Amino acid sequence: MYLIITKQSKLTSYFSKNALNKLSVSNQYFSNKARNITLFLSLIFMIIALARPVTNEKINDIEAELNAVVIAIDVSKSMNAIDIYPNRLEFAKKKILDIIDTSKTEAIGVILFAKSSFLLSAVTQDLTSIKLLINNLDTGINFDNGTNIFSTLETTQKLLKDFSSKNLILLTDGADNTDFEKEIGFANKNKINVYTLALGTPQGSVIKLNDGNFLTDKNGDIVNVKLNESIKELSLKTNGGYINYTLDNRDINQILNDINSKSQKEKFDNTKYKSYTELFYYPLAFGIFLLLIAFSSLPTFTKNKSSLSILLLSLIFISNSNLNASSIFDFNTIKEANNAYEKEEYEKASNEFKKLDSNESRDYNLANSYYKDNKFKEAIELYKNIQTSNNDLEFKRLHNLANSYAKNKDFQNAIKNYEEALKLKNDQNTRENLELVKKLLENKNKKQEQNDKEDKQEKENKDTKEKEQKKEKKQKNDSKNQENRNQEKSEETQKEKKEEDRKQEIMSDYEEQKWLKDLESQKTNSLLKKMESSNEDSISNPW
């Protein structure tokens, strides 16, 4: 930058004079040196802006106050019971994730317990990492049999020994222990609030093993594991709470709300951050302003005067040429129409051409717009009415008129106009179009002949079909007459049969009356029942 400003001799050894002149810009306002100094100052201010100057810089502290909670998952074999879908342990994992998502004021630690306790995560605010650990937890690990809740309490005490409020959430089915006095004493001594989320049903369930079989006891009987509600005593006697699982989040919401109402929040973390006011706007704005000045090239008044003179002379020339205002507007309309035509906006082009006075060029262009807009009838009318002495325009008119007739399927007029066009100019496209239209006319005539032949055949088939229908109708009438005769005969037969049945019925009624009279003359035997007596008759006589 220094070499460009000063144009030292060393610079000329690297750049030619023409190159140096191109690197420097000047006008009547700025010398080369002044302009380049302005550019250099603009660069300096932009560099200062990139350095991001600030003011009112402060260091602020944020202390997070949270409740410390340890979540313990029972991973004993009983948690593989399938009375909760898909099993108790997988359901417990889902509940932990729900607790993490719902928790807003908790720092959480996670432990696993069976016969022993296992630490999964120390108490932390990094809930994302805990969720990652839970999602990757292998529930197929074969932990030791048993459920040692006392060990869980001991681990909780170690994790929360520095906190005034200690909260433990147990996710368990209660195992099979019925006496928790020892655990209750330890929890109360160390002020641990135990909350139990009971996972299981009173009816219980079998335990499905990894090999697909079910867990059996020493006698070979399948084990049925039920929810042990005795663990309720542990929660109620340690200032905690007990709740059965729900499929929604009502269970964990009640637990977390109780913890927040009872526990005293701890100052868990101290975060420092800086605050300041940015100042880079000012040097950047000033640098851009200098840059605009350096690159400015304002026209002089003399130049403005020259431009104004040229404009006035143009207006005088137009006036002297007797061009009225509509001629100027016609020029703009033609431009708009041509632009619309090139952009394939043919309807717009048509509307613009209609604004112009009628002449051979205007009518020809308007007809072309109609043709491109598939308005072939309008295009034909315009092409037919164009009168011109220009042979080239006349050839184009006849060619396009023939195209319009062809598009309108008037092949005979199309052929006629193609032939007229070829008389003016032996054009290959016109000749090819003529041959194509002749083939189309020939195909049309053949198709018409074929249609006539098919119509004739269809008429013959129709006549034949009518004859067959008449014959079939006659046969149906004959059949119907025969059917009527048979029906009359059948009715006579039925009538005779009914008469015979009536006679038979009269005879039956007579026989029935006779049978009833005989029945009345008979005597009916009474029902007899033997009565027991204490005194038996001793007469043995047969009479």
TALINRA-V516437 format. One record per pair of residues at least 12 apart in sequence whose C-alpha atoms are under 7 Angstrom apart, sorted by the first residue. I is the first residue (numbers start at 1). GAP is how many residues later the second one is. D is the distance in Angstrom with one decimal. If there is no record, write none. Layout:
I_GAP_D ; I_GAP_D
//
This chain:
5_28_5.4 ; 5_31_6.1 ; 5_32_6.9 ; 35_259_5.4 ; 38_252_6.2 ; 38_256_5.8 ; 39_251_6.9 ; 39_252_5.9 ; 39_255_5.9 ; 42_245_4.2 ; 42_246_6.7 ; 42_248_5.3 ; 42_249_5.6 ; 43_244_6.7 ; 45_238_5.1 ; 45_239_6.2 ; 45_241_7.0 ; 45_242_5.0 ; 46_237_6.4 ; 46_238_5.3 ; 46_241_5.6 ; 48_235_6.5 ; 49_231_4.5 ; 49_234_5.4 ; 49_235_5.3 ; 52_226_7.0 ; 52_227_6.8 ; 52_228_5.2 ; 53_225_6.5 ; 53_226_5.4 ; 53_227_5.8 ; 54_222_6.3 ; 54_223_5.4 ; 54_224_4.7 ; 54_225_5.2 ; 55_221_5.8 ; 55_222_5.2 ; 55_223_6.7 ; 56_220_5.1 ; 56_221_6.0 ; 57_217_6.9 ; 57_218_5.6 ; 57_219_4.3 ; 58_216_5.5 ; 58_217_5.2 ; 58_218_6.4 ; 59_213_6.6 ; 59_214_5.6 ; 59_215_4.5 ; 59_216_6.4 ; 60_212_5.5 ; 60_213_5.3 ; 60_214_6.0 ; 61_209_6.6 ; 61_210_5.6 ; 61_211_4.5 ; 61_212_6.6 ; 62_208_5.6 ; 62_209_5.0 ; 62_210_6.3 ; 63_204_6.2 ; 63_206_5.6 ; 63_207_4.5 ; 63_208_6.3 ; 64_203_5.7 ; 64_204_5.6 ; 64_205_5.3 ; 64_206_6.6 ; 65_200_5.4 ; 65_201_5.0 ; 65_202_4.5 ; 65_203_5.6 ; 66_39_5.0 ; 66_40_5.2 ; 66_41_6.2 ; 66_199_4.9 ; 66_200_5.3 ; 66_201_6.7 ; 66_202_6.1 ; 67_38_6.1 ; 67_39_4.6 ; 67_40_6.0 ; 67_196_6.8 ; 67_197_7.0 ; 67_198_5.0 ; 67_199_6.3 ; 68_38_5.7 ; 68_39_4.9 ; 68_40_6.1 ; 68_98_6.6 ; 68_99_6.7 ; 69_37_6.5 ; 69_38_6.2 ; 69_39_5.0 ; 69_40_6.4 ; 69_97_6.8 ; 69_98_5.0 ; 69_99_5.9 ; 70_38_5.7 ; 70_39_4.6 ; 70_40_5.7 ; 70_86_6.6 ; 70_97_6.3 ; 70_98_4.9 ; 70_99_6.3 ; 71_38_6.2 ; 71_39_4.9 ; 71_40_6.4 ; 71_97_5.9 ; 71_98_4.8 ; 71_99_6.2 ; 72_38_5.8 ; 72_39_4.8 ; 72_40_5.6 ; 72_41_6.9 ; 72_97_6.1 ; 72_98_5.0 ; 72_99_6.1 ; 73_38_6.5 ; 73_39_4.9 ; 73_40_6.2 ; 73_97_6.3 ; 73_98_5.0 ; 73_99_6.5 ; 74_38_6.1 ; 74_39_5.2 ; 74_40_6.0 ; 74_97_6.1 ; 74_98_5.1 ; 75_14_6.8 ; 75_37_6.4 ; 75_38_5.9 ; 75_39_5.5 ; 76_38_4.8 ; 76_67_6.5 ; 76_69_6.0 ; 76_70_6.1 ; 76_71_6.3 ; 77_68_6.6 ; 78_129_6.7 ; 78_147_6.5 ; 79_94_7.0 ; 80_127_5.6 ; 80_128_6.7 ; 81_124_5.6 ; 81_125_5.6 ; 81_126_4.4 ; 81_127_6.7 ; 82_123_6.0 ; 82_124_6.8 ; 82_125_6.6 ; 83_117_6.6 ; 83_118_6.7 ; 83_121_6.4 ; 83_122_5.2 ; 84_116_6.7 ; 88_111_6.3 ; 88_112_6.9 ; 92_79_6.4 ; 93_41_6.7 ; 97_34_6.3 ; 99_153_6.4 ; 100_27_6.6 ; 107_16_5.9 ; 107_17_5.2 ; 107_18_4.9 ; 108_15_4.8 ; 108_16_5.5 ; 108_17_6.6 ; 109_12_5.2 ; 109_13_4.7 ; 109_14_3.9 ; 109_15_6.3 ; 110_12_6.7 ; 113_34_6.9 ; 113_35_6.8 ; 113_39_6.4 ; 114_29_6.7 ; 114_30_6.3 ; 114_31_6.6 ; 114_32_5.4 ; 114_33_4.4 ; 114_34_5.8 ; 115_29_5.6 ; 115_30_5.9 ; 115_31_4.5 ; 115_32_4.9 ; 115_33_4.9 ; 116_32_6.1 ; 116_35_6.3 ; 117_34_6.0 ; 117_35_5.7 ; 122_37_6.9 ; 123_36_7.0 ; 147_28_6.0 ; 150_33_5.5 ; 153_34_6.9 ; 165_98_5.6 ; 165_99_6.0 ; 166_25_6.7 ; 166_26_4.9 ; 166_27_6.1 ; 167_25_5.8 ; 167_26_4.8 ; 167_27_6.2 ; 168_24_6.9 ; 168_25_6.1 ; 168_26_4.9 ; 168_27_6.0 ; 169_25_6.1 ; 169_26_4.7 ; 169_27_5.8 ; 170_25_6.1 ; 170_26_4.7 ; 170_27_6.0 ; 171_25_6.2 ; 171_26_5.1 ; 171_27_6.4 ; 171_28_6.7 ; 172_25_6.7 ; 172_26_5.7 ; 172_27_5.6 ; 173_25_5.5 ; 173_26_4.9 ; 173_27_5.5 ; 173_54_5.3 ; 173_55_6.2 ; 174_53_6.4 ; 174_54_4.7 ; 174_55_6.6 ; 174_57_5.5 ; 175_53_6.1 ; 176_52_6.3 ; 178_52_5.5 ; 180_54_6.2 ; 184_50_5.6 ; 184_53_6.8 ; 184_54_6.4 ; 187_51_6.4 ; 188_50_5.8 ; 192_46_7.0 ; 193_45_5.5 ; 193_46_5.4 ; 193_47_4.7 ; 194_41_5.1 ; 194_44_6.0 ; 194_46_4.7 ; 194_47_6.8 ; 195_40_5.5 ; 195_45_4.9 ; 195_46_4.7 ; 195_47_5.8 ; 196_39_6.3 ; 196_45_6.3 ; 196_46_4.8 ; 196_47_6.4 ; 197_45_6.3 ; 197_46_5.3 ; 197_47_5.8 ; 197_48_6.1 ; 198_45_6.1 ; 198_46_4.7 ; 198_47_5.8 ; 199_45_6.7 ; 199_46_5.9 ; 200_26_6.7 ; 200_27_4.9 ; 201_25_6.1 ; 201_26_5.3 ; 202_24_5.4 ; 202_25_5.2 ; 203_23_5.9 ; 204_20_6.0 ; 204_21_5.0 ; 204_22_3.7 ; 204_23_6.4 ; 205_19_5.1 ; 205_20_5.4 ; 205_21_6.6 ; 206_17_5.9 ; 206_18_4.7 ; 206_19_6.3 ; 330_26_6.4 ; 333_19_6.1 ; 334_19_7.0 ; 336_16_7.0 ; 337_12_4.5 ; 337_15_5.2 ; 337_16_6.2 ; 346_23_5.3 ; 346_26_6.4 ; 346_27_5.6 ; 347_26_6.5 ; 349_20_6.5 ; 350_16_5.6 ; 350_19_5.6 ; 350_20_6.8 ; 353_13_5.8 ; 360_26_5.9 ; 360_27_6.7 ; 360_28_6.6 ; 363_19_6.5 ; 363_23_6.9 ; 364_19_6.7 ; 367_12_4.5 ; 367_15_5.7 ; 367_16_6.4 ; 371_33_6.8 ; 376_28_5.4 ; 376_32_6.4 ; 379_25_6.9 ; 380_21_5.9 ; 380_24_6.1 ; 383_14_6.0 ; 383_18_5.8 ; 395_26_5.2 ; 395_29_6.2 ; 395_30_6.9 ; 398_19_5.6 ; 398_20_6.8 ; 398_23_5.4 ; 399_18_6.8 ; 399_19_5.9 ; 399_22_5.9 ; 399_31_6.7 ; 401_16_7.0 ; 402_12_4.1 ; 402_13_6.9 ; 402_15_5.2 ; 402_16_5.7 ; 406_31_7.0 ; 411_26_6.2 ; 411_30_5.9 ; 415_19_6.0 ; 415_22_6.8 ; 418_12_6.4 ; 418_16_6.0
//
